[in-house]
């Protein structure tokens, strides 16, 4: 069984899903007769929440990961060249990029159904700073197999300029024994290690793995029993570390849940206050509408009365005009009669 492919698969999972699949893959390798692969798979450490977030970030955003690695190279070169202006500019870019990547890791984990709190985010930022300062730490980060967050360096010069300083930051799964320093590291197609090329392979660890494997074939029974006892103690220690990591992550999730609950309570309180204010304004508006409705009825009544007065006045005016015409007619007839009488008298 290809241990690299299994490691790529496992470290892409949420921490809660890691252990069960690791045990299943180890059992499959043992059933297939590959005891060495089974032991190596069983030795893979369950990632902490911050390590998983860092792995998720580099797998989901390989271009941004390359940008961070290139920025670290530029910072170290500027430090060696004593180029103050370039150091200041790259330092500004460093703060911007680290903050943006930490926010992106927090967003990606939330999308994956596992929110991380501020403590885990701070560990993600520490991992990014370690990758900036040390090429070996950068190589381990871009492999996407961190078991726990890397330690942030104390000062760029102390943490990044010495090529040998990388061992302080390393906390990931080694590659398959037998790989030489000159040979390219290969992994599952599409994995971050296949996409990103960095320097500083750790051949010493791999050589030690080869020596251990060779020693195991020639170890006397008593020494083999002692070795098995050590391996069992080491497995128990790893399990205890995993349980402790699970406890810390549960505490972080609980703290994040409390913060979210408090934020939701504040939002609910503000919403209730806004609702009460809106209801009060609605009641005031209703009262105003009622007042305006009464005023409207009164105005309509006055309008109707005024129109009635206008109609009565028009009617009286027509009657007066008619009476005036009749009076004028009578006057003309009386005048005509008077003129006729006058003529007859002559």
Secondary structure, DSSP 8 states (H G I E B T S, - for coil): --HHHHHHHHTTS-HHHHHHHHHHHHHHHHHTT-HHHHHHHHT-----HHHHHHHHHHHH-HHHHHHHHHHHHHHHHHHHTT-HHHHHHHHHHHHHHHHHHHHHHHHHHHHTT----HHHHHHHHHHHHHHHH-HHHHHHHHTT-BSS-----SSHHHHHSSGGGGGGT--B----TT--SSS----STTSHHHH---S---HHHHHHHHHHHHHHHH--HHHHHHHHHHHHHHHHHHHHHHHHHHHHHHHHHHHHHHHHHHHHHHHHHHHHHHHHHHHHHHHHHHHHHHHHHHHHHHHHHHHHHHHHHHHHHHHHHHHHHHHHHHHHHHHHHHHHHHHHHHHHH-
